[in-house]
Amino acid sequence: MLILHAHWQPPLAPAETGGILVWAETGNAQPPAWQRGRLAQNPRPKSHPFCASISELRASINRTGKESAAVLRLPTTRTGPLPSPELPHALDLDMARPPVLAPWIVHGIWMTPAEAALALLDLSASRQESAARFGPAASLRFWGRAAALALETLAAHKILPLLVPVDAEEKTFHARWLPVLDSPRDAQRLSQLEAAMPPVCRAEVSNEGGAPSPRSLLTSFLNTTCDALARQWGKPAAPQFNRGDDSPTHRWMEALFSEDPAVKALPAQMQSLASSHRAWMRNLHVAGDAAFRIAFRIETPALQNDAWQLHYLLQASDDPSLLIPAEQVWKKTGSIVNKLGRKFDNPQEKLLAGQGYAARLFPPVTESLKSKRPSGLALDA
């Protein structure tokens, strides 16, 4: 039986799409040879001895895709890389010393984000007919859950069209779809997925040095997968425009539903459109971000003729029970508020911006903003 792994390779350039490398370990591998002496500090990558062949992998999972490889830093002893916990084996391994991380080359099948999303859900599901051929490793199960979240996001239409500059001069732009995961339940699920990411998901050797953070990998996967699926599945319903129409808005919408994300318009036209787009996008984040949001709590008076008190607070996006009163925010002199291990960047500026935005919806808030440090508002019935 094969043990299937999934490795997410994020896009390294704006024109790239990233993808999933599916590779497998086999229990039929030859017993590793013991290495004498100490392990090298910077060994050259070698082929993973337990990695199944491409033909064996294709026959087991019945999937197409081009052959590819990755270099992963894996726990290693003098007998080579340690097999994953899911792989049944009777190998004589060196367990006398603690393992170290060493690079190993794994070969597998590479899939685009659109191909990988459905494949991950299918391969990570436990089925009786496939249990004898392969079993999912922790990395495959993890990315399968992430793919399920991406599909839920699309089903709920929680996506936004983006206009992303490719160069510093903002002469070239790409059209992208962005998942919007801003509800308390979304933030909680993202935090749970981030904490549950297996270390092997961050094992790829990169030229930049250092392993990527779990949140950056998860965000990259969700953004890229939602963009690819929205682009592909939304194409039949995409609006049609004349080829001679040079409106940058129309060219942007065309790029949102085509394989090539580049918006084919003049730089001057795109800069004007980008300015309007940035103003529109500010409404999405003015009252909060991925870490926290502006919250309001109304307090019932003890006596009938007393005033109702409206309090301003910061609320953690992933934990609605974590609230920071505005009074505490104004007392902090630094740019970051630490609360139970969480960091809130520039809390005073964001609190004030959120209050100003709320004042557009509820004008009485405007009166409280005349004070130097607004923390609440007294209201009558």
N, C-alpha and C positions, 0 to 999 in steps of 0.2 A: 504494500500500500504506500502511496505517496502522501507526503504532508505538504500542502500548498501554502505558499507565502505570497503576499502582495506587497510590493514596494512602490510608493508614490514618488515620482520624480517630477518636481515642480518645474514650470517653465523658467528658463534662465534669461530669456529675452522677450520683449513685447510681442514679437511675431510668433513665438513658440507657443505650443499648447500644453506641454507637459504630458504625462501619461503614467500608466500603471504597468509595472513589470511583474508578471506572475511567474514564479519559479517554484521548484519543488525539491524536497529532500526524499531520498529513497533509502529504505532499510536494507537494500541489496548491495550496498556499497562494500568495497573491499576494506578490511580492517586497517586502520591507519598505522603508519610506521612511527615508532617512537623516535623522537629527536633527542640526541645526546646534548648535554650541556645546557647553557642558558638560551632562552629565546632571544632572537635579535631585537634590538630596540626599534628599528625601522625596517621591517622585512618587506621584500617585494611581494606584491599580490600574486597569489597562486589560485588555480582553479579549486573551487570548493569540492572536497572529496565525496561529499554526500549528495551533491547536486544531481538531479535526474537529467537524463538527456532530453533534448528538445522533442525527439520523436516519441519518447516515452511519455512526456508531458502532454503532447498533443493528443495522443491516443487515450490518455486517461480523462482529460477534461473536455475533449471534443471541441476545441476552440482553435480558430485561425489567428493570425497576427504575425507580425514579423519577428524574427529572432533578434534578441538584444541581450545586453549584459550590464551588470553594475558591479562596483567594487564596494563591499560592505565591511565595516569593522565589526568583527564578531568575537565573542569570548573564545579564547584559544589556550590550549595547554600544549605540552610536548607531544601529544598525540594528534594535534591538529584542532580544528574548530569543534566545539562541543555541539552535539546534535540538539535540535530543539526538543523541549520537554514532551511534545506530542509524538515524537518519532520512536516507535518501539525498536529496540536493538539489544544485542548481546555483545557489544564491543568492549574491549579492554581499554578503558580510558585512564589517563593520568589525572587522578583527583587528589593527589597528595599536596599539590600546590594550588594556590588561587589562580584562576585564569586571568589572562591579560587580553586586551583588545588588539587584534591583528587584522589586516586587510585580506579579504578573500573574494575571488571573482565568481559571481553566480550568473548562470545563463538561463534565460527564460523567454516568455512570449510577451511582447510589448503591445499594449492596447491604448488607443486614444481615450480621452475622458468619456466621450459619448459611448464608446464600446465597453469601457471598463465598468461604468455604473451598473448596467444590467448584469454583466458577467459577475461582478462582485456579489450582488444580491443572490444570484443563482448558485454560485460556488460556495458561498458561506452558509447557505441553508442546508440543514441536515436532512438528507433523504436516504431511504433504505437502499435504493438501487445504486447510489454512488458511494455509500459507506465502505464498500469492499474495495473500491478503486482509489479513493483519496480521502483525506481528512483535512479540515481547515486548521491552519496554524493561527496563533493569536493575531498576527498582522492582517491576515485575510479577514478574520471576523471583525477586526476593528474598522478596516476600510469599508467593509460591507455595511456596518452601522452608519458610517459617515455618508455612504452613498444613499442609504435610506433617508437620512435627514435632507440631503439635496433634493431627492424626489418629492418629499413632503413639502419642501419650500416652493418648488415649482407648482405642485398641485394647489397650493394656497395662493398662487400668484404673488408671492412675496419677493418680487424682483424689480429692479430699477434699471433703466437704460443709462449707460455711462458714456462719457466722451473723455477718453484718456489720452493725454499728450504723450507722444513717443520720444520726442527730443526736448532738450532744454529750451530751445528757441520757440517751441510750440508751433512748429510749422506743419507737423504731421500728427494726425490723431487717429486712434482706433476706437471703434464702437464696441462696447462690451456690456454684458448683463451682470448686474451685481445682486446677489442674494441679500435680503434685508432681514436679519435675525435680531430683532430689537425688543421682542417681548420678554417678560420675566422667565417664561418657560424656555424660550430659545436660549437665553443667557445661561440658564441652569444646565441645559443639555450640552451646550458648548463647553462649559466648565467640567462637566462629568466626562465628556469625551477627551478633553485635554488631559485630565488626570489619568484616564484609562489607556492612553496611547502606549503600546509596548515599546521598549527601548530600541528594538530592531528597526522600527519605523524611522529612526533618526540615525541609522548606522552608515549611510552612504558617505564615502570619502569625497570631499569637495576641495577645490583649490583655494577657497576662501578660508578654510580652517575653522574648526569648531562645528559642533552639531547644531542644526537648526532647532529652534524652539518648537515644542509641540503645537502651540497656538499658531505659529506662522505656517507650519505644514498643514494643519487642519484648515486654516483660512484659505490657503492656496488651493487645496483640493476642492473645497466647497465653491469658491469663486470660479475656478476653471471648469468644474463639472456643470454647475448651473448655467454658465455662459454657453458651453458647448451644446447642452441639451435644449436650452431655450432657442438657440440659433437654429438647431436642426429641426426640432418639433414645431417651432413657430413658423417655419418657412412657408408652408402651404397657405397660411393666413396672412402673410406679409402684404402690406399695401403695395400697389404697383404704380410706378411713375414713368413718365416719358424719358427716354434717354437724353433728349435735348434739354430737359429741365435741369438747370445748374443750381437750384436752390440747395444750400448746404444742409438744411434740415432734411430734405428728401434724400440726399446722398448719405447722410448719417443713418437714416432709417433703413436704407438699402443695405448698408454695411452691418446693421444689427442682425440681418437674417441671411447673410452670405458667409461662405467659408473664409473669405478674406476679410478681416476686420478693418482694414484701412479705409478711411473715409476719403473718397476721391473728390476733393474740392480745393479751391484756392486757399493759400495760407491766410490771407486777409479775411476771407469769408469764415474760415474755421475759428479764427481768434475771436471774432464777434459772437459766433455761436457758442464758443466755449465760455465766454464771459457771462452770457445769459444762463448757460447750464450751471455754472458755479453758483450763481445767485439762487437758482431753483433748488440746488442740492443743499444749500445752507439751512433750509427749512427742515431737513431731515435730522440734523445733528445739533440744532441750536439749543434744544432743551436736554441734551445728554449725549452720551457716546456709549462705546462698548462696555465701559466700566461702571458708569453711574448715570442717573437721570435726575431731573428736577422733580420733586414731589411736593404735594400740598396736603395738609391735614387740617380739617376743621374741628374745632372743639366746642361741644355743646355747653352753653352757660349753665351755671348752677341755679341761678334765679331767672325768672321769666324776663325781667326787664334788663338783665345784663347783656353785654355785647357777646356776639359769637367771635371766637378767635380763629383766624386763618393763619396757620404756621407754614413757613417755608423750610424745606429740608432737601438733603441729598439722599438718594436711595440707590443701593447697589443693584445693578441690573440683574445679577444672577442670584440675589438673595433679597427679596422685597422686605424682609424683616430687619435688615440692616439699614438704619436711618441715622443721618447726622443732621442735627438741628442747625439752622442757619447761624445761630449765635456762635456755635463752635467753629463754623467755617470762617467767620469774620475774625475770630481771635487768633487764627493761625497766621503767622507771619511768612512762612515759606510758601512755595508753589505747590506742595504736595501734602495731602492729608492722609495719614496712615490710620486705618481702622481695621482691627482684626486681621492684619496681614495684607490688606488691600491698599493699593495706591491710587489716589485720586489726583490727577494732574490739573494744575491751575483751577482749583475749585471755586475761588472767589469770582474769577472772570466768568466762568461757565454758569455759576449760580445767578449772577446778575444778568447775563445774556438770556438765560431761561426765564427769569422773571419778566424781562422786557418782552419776550415773545408771548408769555402768558397774558400780559397786559393788553395785547391786541385782541385776545379772546374774551377777557374779563376786565373791563376798564377800571373797576375799583382798585386793582393792583397798582395802577399808575400812581395813585396817591402815595402809596408806601415807598415808591422808588425815589421820592423826593428826599428821604432820609439818607444819611451817609452809609449806613449798614442795615438795609431792610431785612427784617427777620420775620415779619408777620403783619397782619392787618386785622383791625377790629371792625366787625360788621354787625348791622342790625338784622332783624328777621326779614 
